[in-house]
Amino acid sequence: MPGVVPGPSINGLSNATLPYIVKLADQGFAAAVAADKALALGVNTYQDKVTYQAVAEAFGLPYTPLKA
């Protein structure tokens, strides 16, 4: 329903994502992902490797666990 209530929708999205953006900016990618399991779960690819098993399986690609 974002088209019906664009203001509250963008506020909700911003409130949900801003803490992760701040962590990435303050700590850098590797440190932020290593320190935050939830953030690490959102990483699908890293350094030309598929780091999310379901994505790798869906596309028939090799899976490589994330090591940031």
Backbone as ProteinMPNN parsed JSONL, in Angstrom:
{"seq_chain_A": "MPGVVPGPSINGLSNATLPYIVKLADQGFAAAVAADKALALGVNTYQDKVTYQAVAEAFGLPYTPLKA", "coords_chain_A": {"N_chain_A": [[0.787, -1.193, 0.0], [2.115, 1.221, -0.353], [1.692, 3.263, -2.273], [-0.7, 4.402, -1.575], [-0.362, 5.509, 0.939], [2.112, 7.222, 1.004], [3.845, 8.817, 2.642], [3.863, 7.772, 5.416], [4.776, 5.218, 4.695], [7.396, 5.561, 3.651], [8.578, 6.624, 5.906], [8.439, 4.452, 7.665], [10.074, 2.589, 6.313], [12.51, 3.979, 6.349], [12.962, 4.163, 9.129], [13.342, 1.484, 9.717], [15.622, 0.752, 8.252], [17.657, 2.644, 8.692], [19.261, 2.288, 11.127], [20.974, 0.167, 10.352], [22.334, 1.269, 8.194], [23.736, 3.299, 9.461], [25.433, 1.771, 11.119], [26.975, 0.472, 9.142], [28.223, 2.703, 7.998], [29.642, 3.778, 10.175], [31.27, 1.646, 11.124], [32.273, 0.294, 8.944], [32.029, -2.159, 6.295], [32.959, -4.908, 6.768], [33.47, -5.073, 9.593], [30.979, -4.292, 10.642], [29.233, -6.27, 9.678], [30.377, -8.529, 10.834], [29.89, -8.015, 13.502], [27.13, -7.912, 13.755], [24.659, -10.112, 13.578], [22.115, -10.1, 12.372], [22.432, -8.212, 10.343], [24.381, -9.496, 8.831], [22.891, -11.637, 7.865], [21.506, -10.47, 5.829], [23.196, -10.256, 3.697], [23.681, -11.208, 0.488], [25.516, -11.596, -1.57], [29.082, -11.417, -1.809], [32.22, -10.234, -2.552], [32.251, -11.374, -5.195], [31.043, -13.851, -4.726], [28.348, -16.066, -3.908], [26.71, -15.723, -0.971], [24.525, -16.506, 0.4], [22.685, -19.224, 1.072], [20.14, -20.123, 0.065], [19.749, -18.438, -2.143], [21.905, -19.176, -3.762], [21.207, -21.844, -4.305], [18.777, -21.45, -5.651], [19.607, -20.311, -8.029], [21.364, -22.133, -9.0], [24.072, -21.917, -8.346], [27.388, -22.004, -6.895], [27.61, -22.139, -3.336], [29.026, -20.071, -0.885], [30.0, -19.661, 2.354], [29.585, -16.659, 4.278], [32.339, -14.684, 4.923], [33.362, -12.049, 6.149]], "CA_chain_A": [[0.0, 0.0, 0.0], [2.918, 2.439, -0.319], [1.149, 4.307, -3.123], [-1.846, 5.014, -0.922], [0.128, 6.278, 2.087], [3.557, 7.295, 0.759], [4.59, 9.413, 3.763], [4.109, 6.774, 6.465], [5.534, 4.085, 4.153], [8.812, 5.908, 3.588], [9.03, 6.761, 7.291], [8.634, 3.1, 8.191], [11.259, 2.029, 5.674], [13.673, 4.698, 6.881], [13.168, 3.761, 10.527], [13.81, 0.101, 9.755], [16.932, 0.571, 7.619], [18.658, 3.614, 9.118], [20.266, 1.763, 12.062], [21.956, -0.638, 9.621], [23.138, 2.194, 7.391], [24.64, 3.969, 10.391], [26.461, 0.793, 11.486], [27.871, 0.304, 8.002], [29.005, 3.93, 7.839], [30.532, 3.964, 11.322], [32.187, 0.539, 11.357], [32.734, -0.332, 7.711], [31.258, -3.361, 5.982], [33.434, -6.143, 7.411], [33.263, -5.007, 11.04], [29.539, -4.229, 10.927], [28.642, -7.589, 9.408], [30.905, -9.459, 11.831], [29.324, -7.69, 14.812], [25.659, -7.913, 13.745], [24.169, -11.315, 12.893], [20.972, -9.732, 11.527], [22.977, -7.549, 9.16], [25.052, -10.539, 8.041], [21.874, -12.446, 7.191], [21.022, -9.74, 4.663], [24.213, -10.227, 2.648], [23.468, -12.292, -0.475], [26.759, -11.791, -2.321], [30.22, -10.657, -1.3], [33.459, -10.518, -3.275], [31.931, -12.235, -6.332], [30.575, -15.159, -4.283], [27.0, -16.082, -3.355], [26.887, -16.018, 0.448], [23.226, -16.883, 0.965], [22.492, -20.558, 0.512], [18.907, -20.222, -0.716], [19.971, -17.743, -3.415], [22.795, -20.035, -4.549], [20.423, -22.998, -4.766], [17.767, -20.996, -6.606], [20.234, -19.999, -9.31], [22.291, -23.185, -9.371], [25.43, -21.4, -8.193], [28.037, -22.495, -5.684], [27.405, -21.382, -2.099], [30.22, -19.816, -0.08], [29.598, -18.969, 3.593], [30.09, -15.291, 4.405], [33.499, -14.424, 5.796], [33.677, -10.641, 5.883]], "C_chain_A": [[0.842, 1.276, 0.0], [2.363, 3.565, -1.168], [0.007, 5.052, -2.482], [-1.399, 5.921, 0.23], [1.655, 6.43, 1.977], [4.37, 7.861, 1.928], [4.885, 8.396, 4.859], [4.931, 5.578, 5.96], [7.024, 4.391, 4.133], [9.373, 6.111, 4.982], [9.306, 5.395, 7.911], [9.879, 2.447, 7.619], [12.528, 2.684, 6.212], [13.982, 4.276, 8.312], [13.716, 2.348, 10.636], [15.235, -0.049, 9.237], [18.021, 1.501, 8.146], [19.669, 3.065, 10.128], [21.349, 0.92, 11.365], [22.877, 0.248, 8.782], [24.161, 2.904, 8.278], [25.764, 3.028, 10.82], [27.469, 0.616, 10.361], [28.771, 1.52, 7.831], [30.031, 4.096, 8.96], [31.631, 2.902, 11.402], [32.847, -0.003, 10.093], [32.025, -1.663, 7.529], [31.686, -4.567, 6.809], [33.157, -6.148, 8.909], [31.78, -5.011, 11.398], [28.877, -5.584, 10.741], [29.123, -8.615, 10.434], [30.249, -9.251, 13.195], [27.808, -7.842, 14.88], [25.138, -9.074, 12.907], [23.004, -10.979, 11.954], [21.441, -9.062, 10.244], [23.646, -8.57, 8.25], [24.049, -11.401, 7.276], [21.322, -11.766, 5.943], [22.012, -9.686, 3.514], [24.018, -11.439, 1.74], [24.711, -12.603, -1.283], [27.848, -10.931, -1.69], [31.467, -11.141, -2.02], [33.247, -11.586, -4.354], [31.511, -13.651, -5.953], [29.159, -15.022, -3.73], [27.106, -16.573, -1.916], [25.58, -16.363, 1.158], [22.803, -18.171, 0.285], [21.245, -20.678, -0.357], [19.048, -19.546, -2.08], [20.854, -18.596, -4.32], [22.027, -21.222, -5.127], [19.418, -22.588, -5.833], [18.36, -20.754, -7.99], [21.251, -21.047, -9.758], [23.741, -22.747, -9.316], [26.07, -21.974, -6.937], [27.802, -21.55, -4.496], [28.72, -21.27, -1.354], [29.774, -19.089, 1.189], [30.275, -17.599, 3.696], [31.243, -15.251, 5.391], [33.964, -13.012, 5.479], [34.926, -10.219, 6.61]], "O_chain_A": [[0.314, 2.338, 0.331], [2.544, 4.731, -0.818], [-0.236, 6.214, -2.806], [-1.991, 6.975, 0.463], [2.399, 5.84, 2.761], [5.489, 7.406, 2.167], [6.049, 8.182, 5.197], [5.698, 4.992, 6.723], [7.831, 3.563, 4.556], [10.54, 5.8, 5.221], [10.306, 5.216, 8.607], [10.65, 1.823, 8.347], [13.511, 1.998, 6.495], [15.142, 4.056, 8.66], [14.478, 2.049, 11.556], [15.983, -0.891, 9.732], [19.202, 1.169, 8.051], [20.857, 3.357, 9.993], [22.515, 0.965, 11.759], [24.076, -0.016, 8.684], [25.314, 3.084, 7.885], [26.923, 3.438, 10.879], [28.677, 0.612, 10.597], [29.961, 1.375, 7.548], [31.163, 4.511, 8.711], [32.781, 3.215, 11.71], [33.868, -0.685, 10.168], [31.487, -2.228, 8.481], [30.857, -5.182, 7.481], [32.656, -7.141, 9.437], [31.376, -5.668, 12.357], [28.052, -5.995, 11.557], [28.352, -9.478, 10.854], [30.073, -10.204, 13.955], [27.253, -7.896, 15.978], [25.171, -9.026, 11.677], [22.925, -11.524, 10.853], [20.895, -9.323, 9.172], [23.491, -8.512, 7.03], [24.331, -11.843, 6.162], [20.73, -12.428, 5.09], [21.703, -9.129, 2.461], [24.175, -12.577, 2.184], [24.94, -13.757, -1.646], [27.582, -9.873, -1.12], [31.727, -12.343, -2.08], [33.977, -12.576, -4.411], [31.612, -14.562, -6.775], [28.808, -13.993, -3.154], [27.537, -17.699, -1.667], [25.547, -16.495, 2.382], [22.589, -18.206, -0.927], [21.304, -21.287, -1.424], [18.512, -20.043, -3.07], [20.58, -18.724, -5.513], [22.184, -21.56, -6.3], [19.229, -23.306, -6.816], [17.694, -20.967, -9.002], [21.922, -20.871, -10.775], [24.55, -23.16, -10.147], [25.367, -22.387, -6.015], [27.797, -20.328, -4.645], [29.445, -22.253, -1.208], [29.219, -17.995, 1.097], [31.407, -17.422, 3.247], [31.14, -15.715, 6.526], [34.847, -12.806, 4.646], [35.344, -9.066, 6.503]]}, "name": "protein", "num_of_chains": 1, "seq": "MPGVVPGPSINGLSNATLPYIVKLADQGFAAAVAADKALALGVNTYQDKVTYQAVAEAFGLPYTPLKA"}
